[in-house]
């Protein structure tokens, strides 16, 4: 369970980033509320801008063949905003563990109420070897002091479905590919949610999402989803390529 009072009171460091977004018509579901996929997009944009301000963003890595990638993301939603609502996303660096860093997020509405929170794990990706890389000295030197981490991952790892029902394979589209020539993590989240929402009453707006990104997905891949209904409110999703490469594991709570 999330201690929302603890999230609300967590002291933000001086190096925090804050972005204000307004929920657009294209970001709402049939019941007029925000989508968790768009929450993930707001988090991605806020992290990108904060890392740029810290001189650790995309421009700082030019010429190194390195790029930041998301390894894990856990989102918890307290209330979904509506069309036109202003949403403030606060984010800050929350420490390092080996070759992985942590980033915390807190979302507030126009009344300053915390409506969602998230924790991510990120890593450096070698664009030549297409694998996780060590952090070079200049990156370590620029990392700010870690801020508070008022939430943690609810489970040690995300298990893959044991008795999942496979769904028909599909191909990525050109619009799913990002600057690093692979499917953007927000698209993988959309695919996982779409797979888990099969035969579920709409609109589908989960209370929590915990997703692990295990391998990159390329344009030429063919993707298959496997879904297991773990309980009345929980489902487990596995996305793989048809040749057996595991892309993501997700645990979704409605």
N, C-alpha and C positions, 0 to 999 in steps of 0.2 A: 504493500500500500504506500501511496505517496503522502508524505507529510506536507500538505500544502502551506501550512503556516511556516514551516522551515524553509521551503522554497521562497516564499514571499519575503522572509526576513534575511535571507542570505545577502551578505555584504558584497557588492560588486567592486572589483578592483579598478584602479585608475585606467587600466588598459582594456576595459570592456568596450564592446561595440554595441551601438543601439541604432536600429533602423525602424522607421515608421512606415507601415504599409496600410493601404485601404483595400478592403476586400472588394474585388471586382466581380462583375456579373458573370464572367467566364470562370470564376473560381467557386461558385456555389452549386449545391446539389438541388434536386427537385424540391426539397423542403425549405429551401432558402438559406441553408446553413453552409458553412465552410467545409472544405474537404481536407482530410488528413494528408492527401497527396500534396495539396497546396501548402499545408503546414511545413512539410519537408522542403518544398521549394523556398519558402521564406527562410528556413534555417540555413539552407545552402547559400543563399544570397547574403545573409548576415555574416556567416562565417567567412565567405570570400572577401567581403568588404573589411571586416575586422583584421584578417590576416594581411591584407594590403596595407592598412594603416600601420601595422606592426613591422612593415618591410619584410614580410614573410610570404607574400602572395605570389601570384602567377608571374608577375614581372620580375620579382626577386630571384626566381628560379630559372629565368631564361638563360640558355647556354649551358645548363647543367644536366639536361636530359632527365630532370626529375619533375614530378608533379604530385600534389597532394591528392589522396584518394580516401574515400570513406570506407572504414572497415566494419563498423557497427553503429547502429542508430536505434535508440529507444525513445519513443515519444509517448507522453501521457497527456490526455486531453481532459480537462475539467469541464469546460463549456466551449462549444463551437460558435465562433462569431457569425454574424449575419452580413448580408450584402451592404456595403457602404461603411461598415464598422472600421475604425482605426485600430490597428494592432501594432504594439511596440514590441520588438524582439530584441532582448538583451542577450549578449553572449560573451563568454570569456574563456580563455585557456585555463584548463583545470588539471594540469600536471601530465607527466610522462611516465610510461611504463615500458621499458625496453625500447623497441622500435615503433611504439605506438603512443600517440598523445590523446588526451581527453579534452573535450570541449563541452561546456554546460550552456544551456539555453533556458530563458524564461520569457514567456509571452504574457503581456498585460493588455487589457482592453482600455476603452476610453475612461473608465472609472478607476483605473489603476489596479483592477483586480487581476490576479494571476489566472489565466484561462488555460494555459498549457505549459509543459516543461519538457525538456529533452536532454539526453546525454549522448554524445557521439565519441567514437574512437576513430582516429585518423592515422594515416601512415604516408610515407613517401614512396612513390612508385617510379621505378626505373623504366623510362619509355623505350629504351633499347632492349633490355632483357625481359620486359613486361612482367616484372616481379617486384616484391617489396624490397626497399633499399634502406641502408643505414642512414642516419641523419648526419650530414657533414658538419664540420666545426662551425661554419658561419651560421648555420641554422640553429645549432645549440646555443651559440653566443647571443642570438637575437631573441630567443624565447623569453617571454616575460615571466615574472614570478607567478606561480600558479594561484588562481583564485579558489574560493570555496567550491565544494562539490556537494550540494545538499541532497542529491539523489544518487543512487547507484543502480546498476543493472539488477533487475529483479530475479534473474537466474544466472547461474555460472556460465551457461552456454545455451544456445538455441538448438534444441534437438530436431532432427529431421523426421518427417512422418514415417512411421513403421508400417502402417496399414493404409497408406494414402491411395486415393483414387486418381489415376493418371488422366489428364485432359489432353485434347488434341494438340499437336505441336503447332507452332506459329513462327514466323520469321520477323526479326526486327525490321523496322522501316528506316529510311534514310534520316527522317526527322528525329529518330531516337538517338542518333549518334552525336556525341559532343566533341569538344575541341581536341580531346585526347584519342579520338578515333575508336571509342567504345561507347556502349549504351550508358547514358547518364543514370546515376543511382536513383533519381526521382522516377525515371521510367520503370526501373526494376521494382520500385515500391508500388507503382500503379499496377504492374502485372501481378504482383503477389496479392494485392487487395482484390483485383478483379477475379483472380482464381478462387480466392477464399469466399467471395461474395456469391458464388454460383449457388443457386437454390436458396439464397438468403433473402429475406424480405428487405426491400429497399425503402428509403435510402440507407446505404451502408456506411455508417460513421463510427469506426471503432473507438473504444475508450483508451486502448493502448496498442502499440505496435513495437515489436522488438525484432530487428532484422540484422542479419550478419551477411556481409558481402564477401564471398569466398573466391570468386574468380571473375575476370572481366568478360563481358559479352560483346562480341564483335558482329558487324553487319552480316557476315556470311554464316553466322550460327543459326541453327534451328533450335527453338526453345520449347520445352515441355514442362508443364506444371503438374505437381502432385499435391493433393490436399487431403488432410485428415481432420475430421471433426473430433477434437480431443474431449470437449465437454459441450454443454449447451451454449456456452459463451466463448469458448476458446477453440481456435483452429490452428493447425500447423501447415505451413506451405514450404515446398521445396521446388526451386526452379533449377533445371539442368538443361544442358544441350542434349540433343538426341544421341550424341556420341559419348555421353556419360560425364561430361564436365559439370561439376556442381557450381551454380552461380550464386544462389542465395538460399538462406534458411530464414523463415519468419515465423513468429508466434504472434497471433492477432487476437485481441480480446475485445469483444463487443460490449 
